[in-house]
Amino acid sequence: MYSVILLGTGNLAQHLFDAFISAPNVKIEQVYGRNAEKLKRFQPQVATCSIPSEIKDADVYIIAVKDDAIVQVAEHLSSKKGIVVHTSGAKEMDCIPIPNRGVFYPLQTFTEGKPLDFKDIPVCLEVKQDSSLQLLQALAQEVSGRVYQIDSEQRKKLHLAAVFVNNFTNHLYHIGEDICQKEGLSFSLLQPLIQETAKKILEISPIEAQTGPARRGDDQSIKSHLSLLKNQKHVELYTLFSEAIKKVYEEKL
Amino acid sequence: MYSVILLGTGNLAQHLFDAFISAPNVKIEQVYGRNAEKLKRFQPQVATCSIPSEIKDADVYIIAVKDDAIVQVAEHLSSKKGIVVHTSGAKEMDCIPIPNRGVFYPLQTFTEGKPLDFKDIPVCLEVKQDSSLQLLQALAQEVSGRVYQIDSEQRKKLHLAAVFVNNFTNHLYHIGEDICQKEGLSFSLLQPLIQETAKKILEISPIEAQTGPARRGDDQSIKSHLSLLKNQKHVELYTLFSEAIKKVYEEKL
């Protein structure tokens, strides 16, 4: 049985809580958070506390707070024996000022109130002390079938890649919605295309899946599309994407 | 029973063929194509021809060829009585030099050899002669549960929106794959995130779903991400997306 204390009450903390609470060999000892209101969500199931001196002992302390609050929360744990991990894609492991430190980074986008199956979510682990690796791996395997050892440099790159495929992709969806709305068309018209575009790359690589005017070098269609755009940022993005796509396939020739 | 002649043998023609051949009230009279080799795929099931004078009579002629070949193919049909439609998102209906003309535009990305359920694909219709609308609608409803009347101007905008959410999104997937590969990481690490990013907007609007450094106005993370990028086009895209996302949320304040 692995004992865990969760530090944080936000979106990621809630998803981690839901995953660990159903894991057969994990006991959540406590949830710590400064916001008493937000702690209520956890109180029917586990002990909570909002005073650092009341944090109990556990095998693993999981800090699931905003990046710039990690160090401050970790400082409350300096006298603890268990391993202290953060859950951030962007922060180095060594930002935690405690010898027995590590990272437990679930690579996924979590939406408040939308349950996810943790089993398929890649969990990227890093530890400072090799002796803690087995424990952290075993804990991660309690909730996910995809556990990887990834160092801080790799994790930063992975997080950067995630910004492209998640944050920037979502902005493209927003532009699609914006164009539809201005024509009085429902965004739902684009949904099957969006879903299929994502599903396609489960079978073929993005480089093979690329289609469209820029891929074909069809400058007439590009010009005609640009003439339809009113929003200057959309014009710039259209132009830059077309150049970037052309460049990839020119290099391949 | 609606009789249909399909003109074209490429990817879209193949998908349309597979959809119509299973529709109970549709009879594909013939498939026309200049490429005898490509016609072979259709020959076990229907008559084919590669000589324009041998094109039979039918209720509906569906031209599924590259945009710049539409007019040329349509010219073979000038003496026909049925309605002649093209399947392009970008071309105006009026490019067809025949009075009884229209558009049958399925809004989806089609991959050769990957079957799709046509039932969920939005089919955007346009007709020149009102008297042909009912026929084209009935035909479309034989294969799709989502049939819309969309004029040429709206369709152009829809096609433009599709370039953003399909072609440009796929390029972001390519960048994600590129960043992973350079770190010796498997692109499969990003797959759950990519799939969830697409699924998320089935429930919440992209404008609400937006997260990430630019959304938070977190300039330190943006700077740190930019310092990790080596490819100049990726730097430019990261910068432009961050500006564009900031602008959307500044305007909302």
Interface residues (C-beta under 8 A of the other chain):
Chain A: D67 A90 L107 Q108 T109 T111 K114 L116 D120 I121 P122 C124 Y148 I150 E153 Q154 K156 K157 L158 L160 A161 A162 V163 F164 V165 N166 N167 F168 T169 N170 H171 L172 Y173 H174 I175 G176 E177 I179 C180 K182 E183 G184 L185 F187 L189 L190 Q191 P192 L193 I194 Q195 E196 T197 A198 K199 K200 I201 L202 E203 I204 S205 P206 I207 A209 Q210 T211 G212 P213 A214 R215 S221 S224 H225 L228 L229 K233 H234 E236 L237 Y238 L240 F241 E243 A244 I245 K247 V248
Chain B: D67 A90 L107 Q108 T109 T111 K114 L116 D120 I121 P122 C124 Y148 I150 E153 Q154 K156 K157 L158 L160 A161 A162 V163 F164 V165 N166 N167 F168 T169 N170 H171 L172 Y173 H174 I175 G176 E177 I179 C180 K182 E183 G184 L185 F187 L189 L190 Q191 P192 L193 I194 Q195 E196 T197 A198 K199 K200 I201 L202 E203 I204 S205 P206 I207 A209 Q210 T211 G212 P213 A214 R215 S221 S224 H225 L228 L229 K233 H234 E236 L237 Y238 L240 F241 E243 A244 I245 K247 V248
